[in-house]
Amino acid sequence: MKLEDYFNFLAPNDIRLKGTRVGIETIFYDFIYRSKTPEEIFQTYSSLTLEQVYATILYYLHNQESVNQYIADWLEWSRKMEEEQRQNPSPVVQKLIKIKAKLGNVSRGDSRITPTFLP
């Protein structure tokens, strides 16, 4: 079996472990930035086999330059999406923010505000 056989190359910026929805960046991030062992990563993601985790790490070791760029692109995209969501929260998030603000006022003793959970 070739190493690439462990992965679905859906797009240049979307590589997933075959038979799962887990992107390789998930494994890379835990391995590189969180210093988790393959066994710890395996225990975290129940849809993966230990063999898949090791194959992903081996893929990283064989393709460090391109994988480092892949991770950098993914981290930048994640940062942009987080900022976009912060600036333009969904209606559900907006409602939760309002509820949190009301509850905060109630806990500070503001008797003028009654928390309303139902529309």
Secondary structure as GFF3:
##gff-version 3
##sequence-region A 1 119
A	DSSP	three_ten_helix	3	6	.	.	.	ID=ss1
A	DSSP	beta_strand	7	11	.	.	.	ID=ss2
A	DSSP	beta_strand	14	17	.	.	.	ID=ss3
A	DSSP	alpha_helix	24	32	.	.	.	ID=ss4
A	DSSP	alpha_helix	38	44	.	.	.	ID=ss5
A	DSSP	alpha_helix	50	62	.	.	.	ID=ss6
A	DSSP	alpha_helix	64	87	.	.	.	ID=ss7
A	DSSP	alpha_helix	91	107	.	.	.	ID=ss8
###
